[in-house]
């Protein structure tokens, strides 16, 4: 019994028991702004999410595609949303077509995002695959959700929190 008590006391002492822990030094947050909060100046320039058309509309979709190719953020959101639907419909049936749809959807949503449409940023982040296993993919998606947050999309701010600092 004496030996067991001695071992217990020595174990506690060896592990730092009985000695005060140094106080944790917290970084100063004075004047710091979280990256996961809307930026009022940027949010003021945000554009409303456009109404999405029926993606198999043979008249409107080509016109929207032409406008997107010309740099129209609203029409790029429309086109990107159609690619997002195509990605969902393809699923795992055709990996080549799926990859093409993802590439085109991300390009369209990039223009929408850069043009101030927060939902374009958030949707683009959702098109980026392998975020859990590919660090660069995760960083790319985080850039988009942070921008969505800065533009005022609350879901972007919640997703931003998962990106870390």
Secondary structure as a PSIPRED ss2 file (coil, helix, strand):
# PSIPRED VFORMAT (PSIPRED V4.0)

   1 X C   1.000  0.000  0.000
   2 X H   0.000  1.000  0.000
   3 X H   0.000  1.000  0.000
   4 X H   0.000  1.000  0.000
   5 X H   0.000  1.000  0.000
   6 X H   0.000  1.000  0.000
   7 X H   0.000  1.000  0.000
   8 X H   0.000  1.000  0.000
   9 X H   0.000  1.000  0.000
  10 X H   0.000  1.000  0.000
  11 X H   0.000  1.000  0.000
  12 X H   0.000  1.000  0.000
  13 X H   0.000  1.000  0.000
  14 X H   0.000  1.000  0.000
  15 X C   1.000  0.000  0.000
  16 X C   1.000  0.000  0.000
  17 X C   1.000  0.000  0.000
  18 X C   1.000  0.000  0.000
  19 X C   1.000  0.000  0.000
  20 X C   1.000  0.000  0.000
  21 X C   1.000  0.000  0.000
  22 X C   1.000  0.000  0.000
  23 X C   1.000  0.000  0.000
  24 X C   1.000  0.000  0.000
  25 X C   1.000  0.000  0.000
  26 X C   1.000  0.000  0.000
  27 X C   1.000  0.000  0.000
  28 X C   1.000  0.000  0.000
  29 X C   1.000  0.000  0.000
  30 X C   1.000  0.000  0.000
  31 X C   1.000  0.000  0.000
  32 X C   1.000  0.000  0.000
  33 X C   1.000  0.000  0.000
  34 X C   1.000  0.000  0.000
  35 X C   1.000  0.000  0.000
  36 X C   1.000  0.000  0.000
  37 X C   1.000  0.000  0.000
  38 X C   1.000  0.000  0.000
  39 X C   1.000  0.000  0.000
  40 X H   0.000  1.000  0.000
  41 X H   0.000  1.000  0.000
  42 X H   0.000  1.000  0.000
  43 X H   0.000  1.000  0.000
  44 X C   1.000  0.000  0.000
  45 X C   1.000  0.000  0.000
  46 X C   1.000  0.000  0.000
  47 X E   0.000  0.000  1.000
  48 X C   1.000  0.000  0.000
  49 X C   1.000  0.000  0.000
  50 X C   1.000  0.000  0.000
  51 X C   1.000  0.000  0.000
  52 X C   1.000  0.000  0.000
  53 X C   1.000  0.000  0.000
  54 X C   1.000  0.000  0.000
  55 X C   1.000  0.000  0.000
  56 X C   1.000  0.000  0.000
  57 X C   1.000  0.000  0.000
  58 X C   1.000  0.000  0.000
  59 X C   1.000  0.000  0.000
  60 X H   0.000  1.000  0.000
  61 X H   0.000  1.000  0.000
  62 X H   0.000  1.000  0.000
  63 X H   0.000  1.000  0.000
  64 X H   0.000  1.000  0.000
  65 X H   0.000  1.000  0.000
  66 X H   0.000  1.000  0.000
  67 X H   0.000  1.000  0.000
  68 X H   0.000  1.000  0.000
  69 X H   0.000  1.000  0.000
  70 X C   1.000  0.000  0.000
  71 X C   1.000  0.000  0.000
  72 X C   1.000  0.000  0.000
  73 X H   0.000  1.000  0.000
  74 X H   0.000  1.000  0.000
  75 X H   0.000  1.000  0.000
  76 X H   0.000  1.000  0.000
  77 X H   0.000  1.000  0.000
  78 X H   0.000  1.000  0.000
  79 X H   0.000  1.000  0.000
  80 X H   0.000  1.000  0.000
  81 X H   0.000  1.000  0.000
  82 X H   0.000  1.000  0.000
  83 X H   0.000  1.000  0.000
  84 X H   0.000  1.000  0.000
  85 X H   0.000  1.000  0.000
  86 X H   0.000  1.000  0.000
  87 X H   0.000  1.000  0.000
  88 X H   0.000  1.000  0.000
  89 X H   0.000  1.000  0.000
  90 X H   0.000  1.000  0.000
  91 X C   1.000  0.000  0.000
  92 X C   1.000  0.000  0.000
  93 X C   1.000  0.000  0.000
  94 X C   1.000  0.000  0.000
  95 X H   0.000  1.000  0.000
  96 X H   0.000  1.000  0.000
  97 X H   0.000  1.000  0.000
  98 X H   0.000  1.000  0.000
  99 X H   0.000  1.000  0.000
 100 X H   0.000  1.000  0.000
 101 X H   0.000  1.000  0.000
 102 X H   0.000  1.000  0.000
 103 X H   0.000  1.000  0.000
 104 X H   0.000  1.000  0.000
 105 X H   0.000  1.000  0.000
 106 X H   0.000  1.000  0.000
 107 X H   0.000  1.000  0.000
 108 X H   0.000  1.000  0.000
 109 X H   0.000  1.000  0.000
 110 X H   0.000  1.000  0.000
 111 X H   0.000  1.000  0.000
 112 X H   0.000  1.000  0.000
 113 X H   0.000  1.000  0.000
 114 X H   0.000  1.000  0.000
 115 X C   1.000  0.000  0.000
 116 X C   1.000  0.000  0.000
 117 X E   0.000  0.000  1.000
 118 X H   0.000  1.000  0.000
 119 X H   0.000  1.000  0.000
 120 X H   0.000  1.000  0.000
 121 X H   0.000  1.000  0.000
 122 X H   0.000  1.000  0.000
 123 X H   0.000  1.000  0.000
 124 X H   0.000  1.000  0.000
 125 X H   0.000  1.000  0.000
 126 X H   0.000  1.000  0.000
 127 X H   0.000  1.000  0.000
 128 X C   1.000  0.000  0.000
 129 X C   1.000  0.000  0.000
 130 X C   1.000  0.000  0.000
 131 X C   1.000  0.000  0.000
 132 X C   1.000  0.000  0.000
 133 X C   1.000  0.000  0.000
 134 X C   1.000  0.000  0.000
 135 X H   0.000  1.000  0.000
 136 X H   0.000  1.000  0.000
 137 X H   0.000  1.000  0.000
 138 X H   0.000  1.000  0.000
 139 X H   0.000  1.000  0.000
 140 X H   0.000  1.000  0.000
 141 X H   0.000  1.000  0.000
 142 X H   0.000  1.000  0.000
 143 X H   0.000  1.000  0.000
 144 X H   0.000  1.000  0.000
 145 X H   0.000  1.000  0.000
 146 X H   0.000  1.000  0.000
 147 X H   0.000  1.000  0.000
 148 X H   0.000  1.000  0.000
 149 X H   0.000  1.000  0.000
 150 X H   0.000  1.000  0.000
 151 X C   1.000  0.000  0.000
 152 X C   1.000  0.000  0.000
 153 X C   1.000  0.000  0.000
 154 X H   0.000  1.000  0.000
 155 X H   0.000  1.000  0.000
 156 X H   0.000  1.000  0.000
 157 X H   0.000  1.000  0.000
 158 X H   0.000  1.000  0.000
 159 X H   0.000  1.000  0.000
 160 X H   0.000  1.000  0.000
 161 X H   0.000  1.000  0.000
 162 X C   1.000  0.000  0.000
 163 X C   1.000  0.000  0.000
 164 X C   1.000  0.000  0.000
 165 X C   1.000  0.000  0.000
